[in-house]
Amino acid sequence: MPYQEIEFGSQAYYFLAVLTFVFGTMIGSFLNVVVWRMPRGMSLSTPGSHCPKCGHVIPPWENIPILSWLFLRGRCSSCHTSISWRYPFGESMVGVLFLLVFLHVFQSGLNLWVLLGSFWLTGLAFAVALIDLEFRKIPNKLIYSSLIFGGLLLFFPEVRAIWLSDWVEDKLYGTIVLLSVQVLLLAFFAGLSFLPYFRKRSCIPFGLGDVKYQAVMIVFLGVRRGFDVLLLGAVGGFVLGGLWQMIQLARGRSKGDGSVAFGVFLSIAAYIRLFL
C-alpha cells in the first residue's frame, strides 16, 4: 500500500501521524455522542448537537474537537453552563489511541486493511468500556455492526494471513471455520435471550452482551488472540473487580448485586493484545 512506502521519520510520516491524531479526535467526538445517546435509545443524528440546558444549537466552529472546549473555557457560549470535561477527554484519548495504532501498524509493516480494522476495534473498545461501566450493558448495534465490518475484512487475504496465521495454515479454511463458529455462537445465545430464565442476571455470571462482545474480539483479532483477550479480561475482572467490590463493602457502599462491568476489562485486554 502507498503508506508503507513512506520512510520512518520523514515529513510525510509525521504528517500522517498528526493527521491520524486529528482523525482520532473527530472519531472521539462522534463516540461521545454514541456513548451518551445509544444506551438511552436516542437517535445519533437528530437532534443535532445542542446545549442540554438552553437548547443552543452548537455551530460547526464550536464543535471542533478539544479546541472548541478550550476556547469556550468549558462553557456554553449562550447560557455559560459548564460543559463536562468528559468530552475533550474522550476526544483526546481516542486521538492518542489512534496515533498509537498508526505507529504500531506502520512500524510493523502491516496492511492498510489491518490498520482500518485496528481503528475500528480501538473506537469500539472505547465506547463499550464507557457504556458498560455506566449502564452495565453493551448495545447490540455496536456488536452487530462490528461483526459485519470485521467479517468483511476477513475476505481480504492480507487480513486473514495476519489474524489467522497463528492458528491454522489454510487461511481460507480457517476463515470459514471462524465465521461458522461465530454464527453458531450468536444464534445459540440469541436463543437463550428469549428465555425468561436466562434473562435474569442472577442466573448467569455475565451478561449476554459480554459473550457477543467476545465474539467480536475473535473476529477482529483471530481465534487465539481473541481467547487471549478473554483470559486477560477474566483475570483483570476477577482481581480488580473483586478488589473494588471488597473496598465498596468495607465502605458500606456496595450496590449489593456484585456485578462487574466485564466489558471494561475486555476492552483493556483488547488494547493490550492489539499492541502486543
Secondary structure as the mmCIF struct_conf table of DSSP 4:
data_model
#
loop_
_struct_conf.conf_type_id
_struct_conf.id
_struct_conf.beg_label_comp_id
_struct_conf.beg_label_asym_id
_struct_conf.beg_label_seq_id
_struct_conf.end_label_comp_id
_struct_conf.end_label_asym_id
_struct_conf.end_label_seq_id
HELX_RH_3T_P HELX_RH_3T_P1 PRO A 2 GLU A 5
BEND BEND1 ILE A 6 ILE A 6
HELX_LH_PP_P HELX_LH_PP_P1 GLU A 7 GLU A 7
TURN_TY1_P TURN_TY1_P1 PHE A 8 GLY A 9
BEND BEND2 SER A 10 SER A 10
HELX_RH_AL_P HELX_RH_AL_P1 GLN A 11 ARG A 37
HELX_RH_3T_P HELX_RH_3T_P2 MET A 38 ARG A 40
TURN_TY1_P TURN_TY1_P2 GLY A 41 GLY A 41
BEND BEND3 LEU A 44 PRO A 47
BEND BEND4 SER A 49 SER A 49
STRN STRN1 HIS A 50 HIS A 50
TURN_TY1_P TURN_TY1_P3 PRO A 52 CYS A 54
HELX_LH_PP_P HELX_LH_PP_P2 HIS A 56 HIS A 56
STRN STRN2 VAL A 57 VAL A 57
HELX_LH_PP_P HELX_LH_PP_P3 ILE A 58 PRO A 59
HELX_RH_3T_P HELX_RH_3T_P3 PRO A 60 GLU A 62
BEND BEND5 ILE A 64 ILE A 64
TURN_TY1_P TURN_TY1_P4 PRO A 65 ILE A 66
HELX_RH_AL_P HELX_RH_AL_P2 LEU A 67 PHE A 71
TURN_TY1_P TURN_TY1_P5 LEU A 72 GLY A 74
STRN STRN3 ARG A 75 ARG A 75
TURN_TY1_P TURN_TY1_P6 SER A 77 CYS A 79
HELX_LH_PP_P HELX_LH_PP_P4 THR A 81 THR A 81
STRN STRN4 SER A 82 SER A 82
HELX_LH_PP_P HELX_LH_PP_P5 ILE A 83 SER A 84
TURN_TY1_P TURN_TY1_P7 TRP A 85 TRP A 85
HELX_RH_AL_P HELX_RH_AL_P3 ARG A 86 SER A 108
TURN_TY1_P TURN_TY1_P8 GLY A 109 GLY A 109
HELX_RH_AL_P HELX_RH_AL_P4 LEU A 112 PHE A 135
BEND BEND6 ARG A 136 ARG A 136
HELX_RH_AL_P HELX_RH_AL_P5 ASN A 140 LEU A 153
TURN_TY1_P TURN_TY1_P9 LEU A 154 PHE A 155
BEND BEND7 PHE A 156 PHE A 156
HELX_RH_AL_P HELX_RH_AL_P6 PRO A 157 TRP A 163
BEND BEND8 LEU A 164 LEU A 164
TURN_TY1_P TURN_TY1_P10 SER A 165 TRP A 167
BEND BEND9 GLU A 169 GLU A 169
HELX_RH_AL_P HELX_RH_AL_P7 LYS A 171 LEU A 192
TURN_TY1_P TURN_TY1_P11 SER A 193 PHE A 194
BEND BEND10 LEU A 195 LEU A 195
HELX_RH_AL_P HELX_RH_AL_P8 PRO A 196 ARG A 199
BEND BEND11 LYS A 200 LYS A 200
HELX_RH_3T_P HELX_RH_3T_P4 ARG A 201 CYS A 203
BEND BEND12 ILE A 204 PHE A 206
HELX_RH_AL_P HELX_RH_AL_P9 LEU A 208 LEU A 221
HELX_RH_AL_P HELX_RH_AL_P10 VAL A 223 GLY A 236
HELX_RH_PI_P HELX_RH_PI_P1 GLY A 237 GLY A 241
HELX_RH_AL_P HELX_RH_AL_P11 GLY A 242 ARG A 251
TURN_TY1_P TURN_TY1_P12 GLY A 252 GLY A 252
BEND BEND13 GLY A 256 ASP A 257
HELX_RH_AL_P HELX_RH_AL_P12 PHE A 262 PHE A 275
#
